[in-house]
């Protein structure tokens, strides 16, 4: 089964829209502009110059540009041209130490495919004027940088972002890099920087604004806002496989399934044999309730080398989320028979849940017995816990507790710890939670693994009287191997079945 990523705190746009080679477009990687003056006070130029060049070249004629730490990073980013150079002093000493009044720059441009290096671009002059001229030397259509304030750019090069935006409040690249520098370790501070930056109506770079909006959305796990920002970024350059893949995936995470299908279709027009895209498009159809179209996509995916078992599993999941459990069971059993090792017996467990939800507990126990025997042969150290959670998830809570308690005396330390945690969870009957927290957990999940977060968010909505909103979340069924705390997963189906009864 294919799993979609959840949005992270860092710019997933760069992974989605910028990594990998583009269709017939240039991708420039700026490796560095080294300071050879011997004057450390001018190091800020080495920091600022690659970023200025990359910014001025991005979205020029559909091109993109990035700063790369090494040639290997540049090639990994799908660069078509590599840029690197240096600056030093060629004057007679008229400029005082620490002055950047006039410097000598030389920059080489290498074709990544042929490794042919063009004659160097040579310029003398003040750094900002020279750097801008270098960008235009690489591509005459380069656009202006997001600040022309020399003091603000020097502060930017020294990574004094607060000073840079104080000197030039519309310096969009400084706002963006400031927020990016804080996002991983201090997301709340990054969010505040983004709020302040995006409030500036005069931000000079549409690309920076879109990337800031995307980061702001990713920090709050707002997939719908991420999709809007990604679409704005995509509009600034011709479509390419990686940007379309990112758009489709983000639309899926935003539960905009028709939009996800649209982008997967466009991706498959550019890359007709992209098996992973075909599979994910099948999931988009399935989550949107269009099973016939989902089956067509999975049938195409099934023909890809080595993907038959996974395609059968995908078909089973498509039927499962739409409540067609007997069909789901058959596909899960076929997937297990085709490749028992693929999910370590997981398809047997999914088939057992499908039979249970179809109303046949005895038949479900029979399929679970096959799973139990398979895992026993594999010497699964947690099998006693899995037996107990099966009992609990299928409505036999007292038997589940008794089974787990009886396993404790002979349990390994690993099993004993998990069993104690599980028994403690089962003793707590209340499942209420903070609505805002549950909503964030749901938004941060993906449709394939949202069973836990979606079920308890729906319960909280229902408890708050928001029945219609809860009803929407209960339309499709959660898959059996929902992500999250393993001690909570056995609570999903009892609670989901209870909620479905209430909204009938």
C-alpha positions as CSV (number, residue, x, y, z in Angstrom):
1,X,0.0,0.0,0.0
2,X,1.3,3.5,-0.8
3,X,1.5,5.9,2.0
4,X,1.4,9.7,1.5
5,X,3.6,12.0,3.5
6,X,2.2,14.4,6.0
7,X,3.3,18.0,5.7
8,X,6.4,18.8,7.7
9,X,7.5,22.0,9.2
10,X,10.1,22.7,6.5
11,X,9.3,23.8,3.0
12,X,7.8,20.8,1.3
13,X,7.4,23.0,-1.7
14,X,11.0,22.8,-2.4
15,X,10.8,19.0,-2.4
16,X,7.6,19.1,-4.4
17,X,8.3,21.9,-6.9
18,X,12.0,22.1,-7.1
19,X,13.8,18.8,-6.8
20,X,14.7,16.7,-9.9
21,X,15.2,17.6,-13.5
22,X,12.6,19.7,-15.2
23,X,11.2,19.3,-18.7
24,X,13.2,21.4,-21.1
25,X,13.9,24.1,-18.5
26,X,17.1,25.3,-17.0
27,X,17.9,24.6,-13.4
28,X,20.9,26.5,-12.1
29,X,22.8,25.5,-8.9
30,X,25.0,28.2,-7.4
31,X,27.8,26.4,-5.5
32,X,29.5,29.4,-4.0
33,X,31.3,32.7,-4.5
34,X,34.4,32.4,-2.4
35,X,36.0,35.3,-0.5
36,X,39.7,35.3,-1.5
37,X,40.5,38.8,-0.2
38,X,41.8,37.5,3.1
39,X,39.4,40.0,4.8
40,X,36.9,38.1,6.9
41,X,34.8,41.3,7.2
42,X,33.7,40.6,3.6
43,X,32.5,37.1,4.2
44,X,28.9,38.4,4.1
45,X,29.3,38.7,0.4
46,X,30.0,35.0,0.1
47,X,26.8,34.3,2.0
48,X,24.6,36.9,0.1
49,X,26.0,36.5,-3.4
50,X,24.7,32.9,-4.2
51,X,21.3,33.8,-2.7
52,X,21.0,36.9,-4.7
53,X,22.0,35.1,-8.0
54,X,19.7,32.2,-7.3
55,X,16.8,34.6,-6.5
56,X,17.3,36.7,-9.6
57,X,17.4,33.6,-11.8
58,X,14.4,31.8,-10.4
59,X,11.3,31.8,-12.6
60,X,13.1,33.4,-15.5
61,X,11.7,31.8,-18.6
62,X,10.6,28.9,-16.4
63,X,14.0,28.4,-15.0
64,X,14.7,27.8,-11.3
65,X,17.9,28.3,-9.3
66,X,19.1,27.0,-5.9
67,X,22.1,27.4,-3.6
68,X,23.9,24.1,-3.4
69,X,26.6,23.1,-0.8
70,X,28.4,20.8,-3.2
71,X,28.4,19.4,-6.7
72,X,26.7,16.2,-5.5
73,X,23.9,18.3,-4.0
74,X,23.6,20.2,-7.3
75,X,23.3,17.0,-9.3
76,X,20.8,15.6,-6.8
77,X,18.7,18.7,-7.3
78,X,18.7,18.1,-11.0
79,X,20.9,21.0,-12.0
80,X,21.4,21.7,-15.6
81,X,24.1,24.3,-15.0
82,X,26.5,24.8,-12.1
83,X,27.8,28.2,-11.1
84,X,30.8,28.9,-8.9
85,X,33.4,31.6,-8.6
86,X,35.3,33.9,-6.3
87,X,36.1,37.5,-5.6
88,X,39.2,39.3,-4.6
89,X,40.9,42.7,-4.7
90,X,42.6,43.8,-7.9
91,X,43.0,47.5,-6.9
92,X,46.3,49.0,-5.7
93,X,45.2,49.2,-2.1
94,X,43.2,52.4,-2.4
95,X,40.3,50.8,-0.8
96,X,40.7,50.5,3.0
97,X,40.7,47.2,4.8
98,X,37.1,46.0,5.2
99,X,35.8,48.1,2.3
100,X,33.8,46.5,-0.4
101,X,33.9,49.7,-2.6
102,X,35.4,47.8,-5.6
103,X,36.1,44.1,-5.9
104,X,37.1,41.7,-8.7
105,X,34.6,38.8,-9.4
106,X,35.1,35.8,-11.6
107,X,32.4,33.2,-12.1
108,X,32.4,30.0,-14.2
109,X,29.3,28.4,-15.6
110,X,29.4,24.6,-16.2
111,X,27.0,22.5,-18.2
112,X,26.0,19.6,-16.0
113,X,25.5,17.1,-18.8
114,X,28.7,17.8,-20.9
115,X,30.8,19.4,-18.1
116,X,31.8,22.0,-20.6
117,X,32.8,25.2,-18.8
118,X,32.0,28.5,-20.5
119,X,34.6,31.3,-20.5
120,X,34.4,33.0,-17.0
121,X,32.3,36.0,-16.4
122,X,34.7,38.7,-15.1
123,X,33.5,41.9,-13.4
124,X,35.0,44.6,-11.3
125,X,33.0,47.0,-9.1
126,X,30.9,47.3,-6.0
127,X,29.6,44.0,-4.8
128,X,25.8,44.5,-5.3
129,X,26.2,46.0,-8.7
130,X,28.7,43.2,-9.7
131,X,26.5,40.4,-8.3
132,X,23.5,41.7,-10.2
133,X,25.6,41.9,-13.4
134,X,26.8,38.3,-12.8
135,X,23.2,37.1,-12.7
136,X,22.4,39.0,-15.9
137,X,25.6,37.5,-17.4
138,X,24.3,34.0,-16.7
139,X,20.8,34.9,-18.0
140,X,20.1,38.4,-19.5
141,X,16.5,38.0,-18.4
142,X,17.4,37.9,-14.7
143,X,15.0,40.0,-12.5
144,X,15.9,42.4,-9.7
145,X,16.6,41.1,-6.2
146,X,14.1,41.7,-3.5
147,X,16.1,44.6,-2.0
148,X,18.3,47.3,-3.3
149,X,19.2,48.6,0.1
150,X,23.0,48.0,0.5
151,X,22.9,48.1,4.3
152,X,20.0,45.7,4.5
153,X,21.7,43.3,2.1
154,X,24.9,43.4,4.1
155,X,22.9,42.6,7.3
156,X,21.2,39.8,5.3
157,X,24.6,38.4,4.3
158,X,25.6,38.5,8.0
159,X,22.3,36.6,8.8
160,X,21.2,39.5,10.9
161,X,17.7,39.2,9.5
162,X,16.0,41.4,12.1
163,X,18.3,44.3,11.1
164,X,17.8,43.5,7.4
165,X,14.0,43.8,7.5
166,X,14.2,46.8,9.9
167,X,16.2,48.6,7.2
168,X,14.0,47.4,4.4
169,X,10.6,46.1,5.5
170,X,9.7,44.8,2.0
171,X,12.9,42.6,1.8
172,X,11.0,39.4,1.1
173,X,14.0,37.1,0.9
174,X,15.2,38.2,4.3
175,X,11.8,37.6,5.8
176,X,11.7,34.1,4.2
177,X,15.1,33.0,5.2
178,X,14.6,34.3,8.7
179,X,11.5,32.2,9.1
180,X,13.1,29.1,7.5
181,X,16.1,29.4,9.9
182,X,13.7,29.1,12.9
183,X,11.1,26.7,11.5
184,X,12.6,23.4,12.6
185,X,13.6,24.3,16.2
186,X,11.3,27.2,17.0
187,X,8.1,26.9,14.9
188,X,6.1,29.4,17.0
189,X,8.8,32.1,16.4
190,X,8.9,31.2,12.7
191,X,5.1,31.5,12.5
192,X,5.3,35.0,14.1
193,X,8.0,36.1,11.7
194,X,5.9,34.8,8.8
195,X,2.9,36.7,10.1
196,X,4.8,39.9,10.2
197,X,6.5,39.4,6.9
198,X,3.3,38.5,5.0
199,X,1.6,41.6,6.5
200,X,4.0,43.7,4.4
201,X,2.0,44.6,1.3
202,X,5.1,45.7,-0.6
203,X,7.0,42.4,-0.6
204,X,8.9,42.5,-3.8
205,X,9.2,38.8,-4.8
206,X,6.0,36.8,-5.6
207,X,8.1,33.6,-5.3
208,X,9.2,34.5,-1.8
209,X,5.6,35.4,-0.8
210,X,4.4,32.0,-2.1
211,X,7.1,30.2,-0.3
212,X,6.4,32.1,2.9
213,X,2.7,31.2,2.6
214,X,3.6,27.6,2.1
215,X,5.9,27.5,5.1
216,X,3.2,29.2,7.2
217,X,0.7,26.5,6.1
218,X,3.1,23.6,6.8
219,X,3.8,24.9,10.3
220,X,0.1,24.6,11.1
221,X,-0.4,21.4,9.0
222,X,-3.0,23.2,6.9
223,X,-3.0,21.2,3.7
224,X,-5.6,23.3,2.0
225,X,-3.4,26.4,2.5
226,X,-0.4,24.4,1.4
227,X,-2.2,23.5,-1.8
228,X,-3.1,27.1,-2.5
229,X,0.6,28.2,-2.0
230,X,1.9,25.4,-4.1
231,X,-0.5,26.3,-6.9
232,X,0.7,29.9,-6.8
233,X,4.3,28.7,-7.0
234,X,3.5,26.3,-9.9
235,X,1.9,29.2,-11.8
236,X,5.2,31.0,-11.8
237,X,6.9,28.3,-13.9
238,X,5.8,25.7,-16.6
239,X,4.5,22.4,-15.2
240,X,7.0,19.6,-14.5
241,X,6.7,16.2,-13.0
242,X,8.0,17.1,-9.6
243,X,5.7,20.1,-9.1
244,X,2.7,18.2,-10.3
245,X,3.5,15.3,-8.0
246,X,3.8,17.7,-5.1
247,X,0.5,19.4,-6.0
248,X,-1.3,16.0,-6.3
249,X,0.1,14.8,-3.0
250,X,-0.8,18.0,-1.2
251,X,-4.3,18.0,-2.7
252,X,-4.7,14.4,-1.4
253,X,-3.6,15.4,2.1
254,X,-6.1,18.3,2.0
255,X,-8.8,15.8,1.1
256,X,-9.3,17.6,-2.2
257,X,-9.5,14.3,-4.0
258,X,-10.9,15.5,-7.4
259,X,-8.1,18.1,-7.5
260,X,-5.5,15.3,-6.7
261,X,-6.9,13.3,-9.6
262,X,-6.5,16.3,-11.9
263,X,-2.8,16.7,-11.0
264,X,-2.1,13.0,-11.2
265,X,-3.6,13.0,-14.6
266,X,-1.4,15.9,-15.7
267,X,1.6,14.1,-14.2
268,X,0.8,11.0,-16.2
269,X,0.5,13.0,-19.4
270,X,4.1,14.0,-18.8
271,X,5.3,10.7,-17.5
272,X,3.0,8.0,-18.9
273,X,4.7,5.1,-17.2
274,X,4.8,6.5,-13.7
275,X,3.5,3.5,-11.8
276,X,3.5,5.2,-8.4
277,X,1.4,8.1,-9.7
278,X,-1.1,5.6,-11.2
279,X,-1.4,3.9,-7.9
280,X,-1.9,7.1,-6.0
281,X,-4.4,8.3,-8.5
282,X,-6.3,5.1,-7.7
283,X,-6.4,6.1,-4.1
284,X,-7.6,9.6,-4.9
285,X,-10.5,8.1,-6.8
286,X,-11.2,5.6,-4.0
287,X,-11.2,8.2,-1.3
288,X,-13.5,10.3,-3.4
289,X,-15.9,7.4,-3.7
290,X,-15.3,6.6,-7.4
291,X,-14.5,2.8,-7.2
292,X,-14.8,2.0,-11.0
293,X,-12.1,4.7,-11.8
294,X,-10.0,3.5,-8.9
295,X,-10.0,-0.1,-10.2
296,X,-9.0,1.1,-13.6
297,X,-6.0,2.9,-12.2
298,X,-5.0,-0.1,-10.0
299,X,-5.4,-2.4,-12.9
300,X,-2.8,-0.4,-14.9
301,X,-0.6,-0.2,-11.8
302,X,-0.9,-4.0,-11.4
303,X,0.8,-4.5,-14.8
304,X,4.0,-2.7,-13.6
305,X,6.8,-5.1,-12.9
306,X,6.8,-6.5,-9.3
307,X,3.7,-4.6,-8.3
308,X,0.9,-7.2,-8.5
309,X,0.7,-7.9,-4.8
310,X,0.7,-4.2,-3.9
311,X,-1.9,-3.5,-6.5
312,X,-4.2,-6.2,-5.0
313,X,-3.7,-4.7,-1.6
314,X,-4.5,-1.3,-3.0
315,X,-7.7,-2.7,-4.5
316,X,-8.6,-4.2,-1.2
317,X,-8.1,-0.9,0.6
318,X,-10.2,1.0,-2.0
319,X,-13.2,-1.4,-1.4
320,X,-12.6,-1.3,2.4
321,X,-12.7,2.5,2.8
322,X,-16.0,2.5,0.8
323,X,-17.6,-0.1,3.0
324,X,-17.6,-2.9,0.5
325,X,-16.0,-5.4,2.9
326,X,-16.5,-8.7,1.2
327,X,-14.8,-7.5,-2.0
328,X,-12.0,-6.0,0.1
329,X,-11.5,-9.3,1.9
330,X,-11.0,-11.2,-1.3
331,X,-8.4,-8.7,-2.6
332,X,-6.5,-8.8,0.7
333,X,-6.4,-12.6,0.7
334,X,-5.2,-12.5,-2.9
335,X,-2.5,-10.0,-2.0
336,X,-1.3,-12.2,0.9
337,X,-1.3,-15.3,-1.3
338,X,0.7,-13.5,-4.0
339,X,3.3,-12.2,-1.5
340,X,3.0,-13.2,2.1
341,X,6.1,-11.3,3.1
342,X,5.0,-7.9,1.7
343,X,3.2,-6.8,4.8
344,X,4.4,-9.6,7.1
345,X,0.9,-11.1,7.2
346,X,-0.8,-7.7,7.4
347,X,-3.2,-8.5,4.5
348,X,-4.6,-11.4,6.5
349,X,-5.3,-9.1,9.4
350,X,-7.0,-6.6,7.1
351,X,-9.0,-9.4,5.6
352,X,-10.1,-10.4,9.1
353,X,-11.3,-6.9,9.8
354,X,-13.1,-6.8,6.5
355,X,-15.0,-10.0,7.4
356,X,-15.8,-8.7,10.9
357,X,-17.2,-5.4,9.6
358,X,-19.3,-7.3,7.1
359,X,-21.1,-8.8,10.1
360,X,-19.4,-12.3,10.3
361,X,-17.4,-12.4,13.5
362,X,-16.9,-16.2,13.4
363,X,-15.6,-16.0,9.9
364,X,-13.4,-13.1,10.9
365,X,-11.9,-15.2,13.8
366,X,-11.1,-17.9,11.2
367,X,-9.1,-15.5,9.1
368,X,-7.4,-14.0,12.2
369,X,-6.4,-17.6,13.1
370,X,-4.5,-17.7,9.8
371,X,-2.8,-14.4,10.7
372,X,-2.0,-15.8,14.2
373,X,-0.4,-18.9,12.8
374,X,1.6,-16.9,10.3
375,X,3.0,-14.6,13.0
376,X,3.6,-17.5,15.3
377,X,5.8,-19.1,12.6
378,X,7.7,-15.8,12.4
379,X,8.2,-15.9,16.2
380,X,6.5,-12.5,16.7
381,X,7.4,-11.3,20.2
382,X,4.2,-9.2,20.5
383,X,1.7,-11.9,19.3
384,X,0.0,-12.1,22.7
385,X,-0.7,-8.4,22.5
386,X,-2.0,-8.7,18.9
387,X,-4.4,-11.4,20.0
388,X,-5.7,-9.3,22.8
389,X,-6.1,-6.2,20.7
390,X,-8.0,-8.2,18.1
391,X,-10.5,-9.3,20.8
392,X,-10.9,-5.7,22.0
393,X,-11.3,-4.2,18.6
394,X,-14.0,-6.7,17.7
395,X,-16.1,-6.0,20.8
396,X,-14.8,-8.5,23.3
397,X,-13.2,-6.2,25.8
398,X,-13.3,-8.4,28.9
399,X,-11.8,-11.3,27.0
400,X,-9.1,-9.0,25.7
401,X,-8.1,-7.8,29.2
402,X,-8.1,-11.4,30.6
403,X,-6.0,-12.6,27.7
404,X,-3.4,-9.8,28.1
405,X,-3.3,-10.2,31.9
406,X,-2.7,-14.0,31.6
407,X,0.2,-13.3,29.2
408,X,2.0,-11.0,31.6
409,X,3.8,-13.6,33.9
410,X,5.7,-15.1,31.0
411,X,6.0,-11.9,28.9
412,X,9.3,-10.5,27.7
413,X,10.2,-7.1,29.0
414,X,9.1,-5.6,25.7
415,X,5.8,-7.3,25.7
416,X,5.2,-6.7,29.4
417,X,5.8,-2.9,29.0
418,X,3.4,-2.7,26.0
419,X,0.8,-4.9,27.8
420,X,0.8,-2.7,30.9
421,X,0.4,0.4,28.8
422,X,-2.4,-1.3,26.9
423,X,-4.3,-2.4,30.0
424,X,-4.0,1.1,31.4
425,X,-5.6,2.6,28.2
426,X,-8.4,0.1,28.3
427,X,-9.2,1.0,31.9
428,X,-10.0,4.6,30.8
429,X,-13.4,4.6,29.3
430,X,-13.7,8.3,28.5
431,X,-12.4,9.2,25.0
432,X,-13.1,13.0,25.2
433,X,-10.4,15.3,24.0
434,X,-9.7,18.9,23.2
435,X,-11.5,19.7,19.9
436,X,-8.7,22.0,18.7
437,X,-6.0,19.4,19.5
438,X,-7.9,16.6,17.8
439,X,-8.5,18.8,14.7
440,X,-4.8,19.5,14.4
441,X,-4.0,15.8,14.7
442,X,-6.6,15.1,12.0
443,X,-5.2,17.8,9.6
444,X,-1.7,16.5,10.2
445,X,-2.7,13.0,9.2
446,X,-3.1,11.6,5.7
447,X,-6.2,9.9,4.3
448,X,-4.5,6.5,4.4
449,X,-3.6,6.6,8.1
450,X,-6.1,8.9,9.7
451,X,-8.3,6.3,11.4
452,X,-7.3,7.2,14.9
453,X,-7.3,11.0,14.5
454,X,-10.4,11.1,12.3
455,X,-12.5,8.8,14.6
456,X,-11.8,10.8,17.8
457,X,-12.1,14.1,16.1
458,X,-15.5,13.0,14.8
459,X,-16.5,12.0,18.3
460,X,-15.5,15.4,19.7
461,X,-17.5,17.1,17.0
462,X,-20.5,15.0,17.8
463,X,-20.1,15.7,21.5
464,X,-20.1,19.4,20.7
465,X,-23.3,19.1,18.7
466,X,-21.6,19.5,15.3
467,X,-23.4,16.4,13.9
468,X,-23.1,17.3,10.2
469,X,-19.4,17.9,10.4
470,X,-19.0,14.6,12.2
471,X,-21.1,12.8,9.6
472,X,-18.7,13.9,6.8
473,X,-15.8,12.3,8.7
474,X,-17.7,9.1,9.1
475,X,-18.5,8.7,5.4
476,X,-15.5,6.5,4.6
477,X,-14.1,3.7,6.8
478,X,-10.7,3.9,8.5
479,X,-8.1,1.3,7.3
480,X,-7.1,-1.3,9.9
481,X,-3.4,-0.3,10.2
482,X,-4.0,3.3,11.3
483,X,-1.0,5.2,12.4
484,X,-0.6,6.5,15.9
485,X,0.0,5.2,19.4
486,X,-0.4,1.4,19.1
487,X,-2.2,1.2,22.4
488,X,-5.0,3.4,21.0
489,X,-5.6,1.6,17.7
490,X,-7.8,-1.1,19.1
491,X,-10.2,1.7,20.2
492,X,-10.9,2.8,16.6
493,X,-13.5,0.3,15.4
494,X,-15.6,0.1,18.6
495,X,-15.8,3.9,18.6
496,X,-16.3,4.3,14.9
497,X,-19.1,1.7,14.9
498,X,-20.7,3.6,17.8
499,X,-20.5,6.9,16.0
500,X,-22.0,5.4,12.8
501,X,-25.0,4.2,14.8
502,X,-25.6,7.7,16.1
503,X,-25.6,9.3,12.7
504,X,-27.9,6.8,11.0
